Amino acid sequence: MLYNPRLDKFTREYALQLAAGVRRSTAAVRAAEAAGYPRRSSPEAFASNARKRAARPDVQARVAELMAPALAKAQAELDATVERVTRNLVQILECPLDPADVRAADHIAAVRVLADLHGWNAPKKVAPTNPTGDGPATVRHELDLTKLTDEQLDALEQILAVASGETVAGSSGA
């Protein structure tokens, strides 16, 4: 608790408003109203004072302290969701390429989503102009293969083989 009961109430209400997704400036004004700060001045001055109060280091520290359990719970839920999605995508990749069950496009989409989800993609490089000057600028999308596991590399090799029309051992091909 902060040394001032009104400021403590402001801080608690401010944290609740932020947790509800309200913009910081709006949350500060609502928290000031809920804490009972007087509206003796213009609405603009009241809002300005509320924003200044919310920006105080002691208020920011208390808000972070109040929001820490909710943030930890949200992070745990996010981690569980990422893990579940990863398992589902890996199941798609582990299915044999059979047009009746799983299409090559599903495998490719699964690899793309996994790459985005886990940050395996190298930054996209865009050349503003073609260095030779004889055509439009080129865009290169690169995948950092060093971050992929052996299983993921095998799945990618299968996908590329199917996409190029090759028959892959252990699958019916495309």
C-alpha positions as a Markdown table, in Angstrom:
| # | Residue | x | y | z |
|---|---|---|---|---|
| 1 | Met | 0.0 | 0.0 | 0.0 |
| 2 | Leu | 1.2 | 3.5 | -0.8 |
| 3 | Tyr | 1.5 | 6.0 | 2.1 |
| 4 | Asn | -1.7 | 7.9 | 0.9 |
| 5 | Pro | -5.0 | 5.9 | 1.0 |
| 6 | Arg | -6.5 | 7.9 | -1.8 |
| 7 | Leu | -3.4 | 7.4 | -4.0 |
| 8 | Asp | -3.5 | 3.6 | -3.1 |
| 9 | Lys | -7.1 | 3.5 | -4.2 |
| 10 | Phe | -6.2 | 5.3 | -7.4 |
| 11 | Thr | -3.3 | 2.9 | -8.1 |
| 12 | Arg | -5.5 | -0.2 | -7.5 |
| 13 | Glu | -8.3 | 1.2 | -9.8 |
| 14 | Tyr | -5.7 | 2.2 | -12.4 |
| 15 | Ala | -4.3 | -1.4 | -12.4 |
| 16 | Leu | -7.8 | -2.8 | -12.8 |
| 17 | Gln | -8.5 | -0.4 | -15.8 |
| 18 | Leu | -5.2 | -1.3 | -17.5 |
| 19 | Ala | -5.9 | -5.0 | -17.0 |
| 20 | Ala | -9.3 | -4.5 | -18.6 |
| 21 | Gly | -7.6 | -3.2 | -21.7 |
| 22 | Val | -8.5 | 0.5 | -21.2 |
| 23 | Arg | -6.1 | 3.1 | -22.7 |
| 24 | Arg | -3.6 | 4.5 | -20.2 |
| 25 | Ser | -5.0 | 8.1 | -20.3 |
| 26 | Thr | -8.6 | 6.9 | -20.0 |
| 27 | Ala | -7.6 | 4.5 | -17.2 |
| 28 | Ala | -5.9 | 7.3 | -15.3 |
| 29 | Val | -9.0 | 9.6 | -15.5 |
| 30 | Arg | -11.3 | 6.8 | -14.4 |
| 31 | Ala | -9.0 | 5.8 | -11.6 |
| 32 | Ala | -8.9 | 9.4 | -10.4 |
| 33 | Glu | -12.7 | 9.6 | -10.4 |
| 34 | Ala | -13.0 | 6.3 | -8.5 |
| 35 | Ala | -10.4 | 7.4 | -5.9 |
| 36 | Gly | -12.4 | 10.5 | -5.2 |
| 37 | Tyr | -10.0 | 13.2 | -6.4 |
| 38 | Pro | -11.9 | 16.5 | -6.7 |
| 39 | Arg | -12.9 | 18.0 | -10.0 |
| 40 | Arg | -12.3 | 21.6 | -9.0 |
| 41 | Ser | -10.7 | 22.5 | -12.3 |
| 42 | Ser | -11.5 | 22.0 | -15.9 |
| 43 | Pro | -11.8 | 18.5 | -17.3 |
| 44 | Glu | -8.6 | 18.9 | -19.2 |
| 45 | Ala | -6.7 | 19.9 | -16.0 |
| 46 | Phe | -8.3 | 17.0 | -14.1 |
| 47 | Ala | -7.2 | 14.6 | -16.9 |
| 48 | Ser | -3.7 | 16.0 | -17.0 |
| 49 | Asn | -3.3 | 15.7 | -13.2 |
| 50 | Ala | -4.6 | 12.1 | -13.4 |
| 51 | Arg | -2.1 | 11.2 | -16.1 |
| 52 | Lys | 0.7 | 12.8 | -14.0 |
| 53 | Arg | -0.4 | 10.8 | -11.0 |
| 54 | Ala | -0.3 | 7.6 | -13.0 |
| 55 | Ala | 3.2 | 8.4 | -14.3 |
| 56 | Arg | 4.7 | 8.7 | -10.8 |
| 57 | Pro | 7.4 | 6.1 | -10.2 |
| 58 | Asp | 5.9 | 4.8 | -7.0 |
| 59 | Val | 2.5 | 4.4 | -8.7 |
| 60 | Gln | 4.1 | 2.6 | -11.7 |
| 61 | Ala | 6.0 | 0.3 | -9.3 |
| 62 | Arg | 2.8 | -0.6 | -7.4 |
| 63 | Val | 0.8 | -1.2 | -10.6 |
| 64 | Ala | 3.6 | -3.6 | -11.8 |
| 65 | Glu | 3.4 | -5.3 | -8.4 |
| 66 | Leu | -0.4 | -5.6 | -8.6 |
| 67 | Met | -0.4 | -6.9 | -12.2 |
| 68 | Ala | 2.4 | -9.4 | -11.7 |
| 69 | Pro | 0.2 | -12.4 | -10.8 |
| 70 | Ala | -2.2 | -11.8 | -13.7 |
| 71 | Leu | 0.8 | -11.4 | -16.1 |
| 72 | Ala | 2.3 | -14.6 | -14.8 |
| 73 | Lys | -1.0 | -16.5 | -15.3 |
| 74 | Ala | -1.4 | -15.0 | -18.8 |
| 75 | Gln | 2.2 | -16.0 | -19.7 |
| 76 | Ala | 1.5 | -19.6 | -18.5 |
| 77 | Glu | -1.6 | -19.8 | -20.6 |
| 78 | Leu | 0.2 | -18.4 | -23.6 |
| 79 | Asp | 3.0 | -21.0 | -23.1 |
| 80 | Ala | 0.5 | -23.8 | -22.9 |
| 81 | Thr | -1.3 | -22.6 | -26.0 |
| 82 | Val | 2.0 | -22.4 | -28.0 |
| 83 | Glu | 2.9 | -25.9 | -26.8 |
| 84 | Arg | -0.5 | -27.3 | -27.8 |
| 85 | Val | -0.4 | -25.6 | -31.2 |
| 86 | Thr | 3.2 | -26.8 | -31.8 |
| 87 | Arg | 2.1 | -30.4 | -31.0 |
| 88 | Asn | -0.8 | -30.2 | -33.4 |
| 89 | Leu | 1.4 | -28.8 | -36.2 |
| 90 | Val | 4.0 | -31.4 | -35.6 |
| 91 | Gln | 1.3 | -34.1 | -35.9 |
| 92 | Ile | 0.4 | -32.6 | -39.3 |
| 93 | Leu | 4.1 | -32.8 | -40.3 |
| 94 | Glu | 4.4 | -36.4 | -39.1 |
| 95 | Cys | 1.5 | -37.6 | -41.3 |
| 96 | Pro | 2.6 | -39.2 | -44.5 |
| 97 | Leu | 2.0 | -37.2 | -47.6 |
| 98 | Asp | -1.2 | -38.8 | -48.9 |
| 99 | Pro | -3.6 | -36.7 | -50.9 |
| 100 | Ala | -6.5 | -38.6 | -49.2 |
| 101 | Asp | -5.4 | -37.5 | -45.7 |
| 102 | Val | -2.9 | -34.7 | -45.7 |
| 103 | Arg | -2.0 | -32.5 | -48.6 |
| 104 | Ala | 1.5 | -31.1 | -49.3 |
| 105 | Ala | -0.1 | -27.6 | -48.9 |
| 106 | Asp | -1.0 | -28.6 | -45.3 |
| 107 | His | 2.6 | -29.6 | -44.6 |
| 108 | Ile | 3.9 | -26.4 | -46.1 |
| 109 | Ala | 1.5 | -24.3 | -44.1 |
| 110 | Ala | 2.4 | -26.2 | -40.9 |
| 111 | Val | 6.1 | -25.5 | -41.5 |
| 112 | Arg | 5.4 | -21.8 | -42.1 |
| 113 | Val | 3.3 | -21.4 | -38.9 |
| 114 | Leu | 5.9 | -23.3 | -36.8 |
| 115 | Ala | 8.6 | -21.1 | -38.2 |
| 116 | Asp | 6.7 | -17.9 | -37.4 |
| 117 | Leu | 5.6 | -19.2 | -34.0 |
| 118 | His | 9.1 | -20.2 | -32.9 |
| 119 | Gly | 11.1 | -17.4 | -34.6 |
| 120 | Trp | 12.9 | -19.7 | -37.0 |
| 121 | Asn | 12.6 | -17.3 | -39.9 |
| 122 | Ala | 15.6 | -15.1 | -40.7 |
| 123 | Pro | 14.6 | -11.4 | -41.2 |
| 124 | Lys | 13.1 | -10.7 | -44.5 |
| 125 | Lys | 15.5 | -8.9 | -46.7 |
| 126 | Val | 14.3 | -6.4 | -49.3 |
| 127 | Ala | 16.6 | -4.9 | -51.8 |
| 128 | Pro | 15.2 | -1.4 | -52.6 |
| 129 | Thr | 16.6 | -1.5 | -56.1 |
| 130 | Asn | 18.0 | -4.2 | -58.4 |
| 131 | Pro | 21.8 | -3.9 | -58.2 |
| 132 | Thr | 22.1 | -4.5 | -62.0 |
| 133 | Gly | 19.5 | -1.9 | -62.7 |
| 134 | Asp | 17.9 | -4.0 | -65.4 |
| 135 | Gly | 14.6 | -4.9 | -63.7 |
| 136 | Pro | 12.5 | -4.6 | -60.6 |
| 137 | Ala | 13.8 | -4.9 | -57.1 |
| 138 | Thr | 14.0 | -8.5 | -55.8 |
| 139 | Val | 12.6 | -9.7 | -52.5 |
| 140 | Arg | 14.3 | -12.7 | -50.8 |
| 141 | His | 12.6 | -14.7 | -48.1 |
| 142 | Glu | 15.1 | -16.9 | -46.2 |
| 143 | Leu | 14.6 | -19.7 | -43.7 |
| 144 | Asp | 17.3 | -20.2 | -41.1 |
| 145 | Leu | 17.8 | -23.9 | -41.5 |
| 146 | Thr | 20.3 | -24.0 | -38.6 |
| 147 | Lys | 17.4 | -23.6 | -36.1 |
| 148 | Leu | 15.4 | -26.6 | -37.4 |
| 149 | Thr | 15.6 | -30.0 | -35.8 |
| 150 | Asp | 16.4 | -33.1 | -37.8 |
| 151 | Glu | 12.8 | -34.1 | -37.9 |
| 152 | Gln | 11.8 | -30.7 | -39.2 |
| 153 | Leu | 14.5 | -30.8 | -41.8 |
| 154 | Asp | 13.3 | -34.3 | -43.0 |
| 155 | Ala | 9.7 | -33.0 | -43.2 |
| 156 | Leu | 10.9 | -29.9 | -45.1 |
| 157 | Glu | 12.8 | -32.2 | -47.5 |
| 158 | Gln | 9.7 | -34.3 | -48.1 |
| 159 | Ile | 7.6 | -31.1 | -48.8 |
| 160 | Leu | 10.1 | -29.8 | -51.3 |
| 161 | Ala | 10.4 | -33.1 | -53.0 |
| 162 | Val | 6.6 | -33.4 | -53.4 |
| 163 | Ala | 6.4 | -29.7 | -54.5 |
| 164 | Ser | 8.9 | -30.4 | -57.2 |
| 165 | Gly | 7.0 | -33.5 | -58.4 |
| 166 | Glu | 9.5 | -36.1 | -57.1 |
| 167 | Thr | 8.3 | -39.4 | -55.6 |
| 168 | Val | 9.2 | -39.7 | -51.9 |
| 169 | Ala | 10.0 | -43.1 | -50.4 |
| 170 | Gly | 7.3 | -44.0 | -47.9 |
| 171 | Ser | 4.6 | -41.8 | -49.4 |
| 172 | Ser | 2.3 | -42.1 | -52.4 |
| 173 | Gly | 3.7 | -38.8 | -53.9 |
| 174 | Ala | 1.8 | -36.1 | -55.7 |
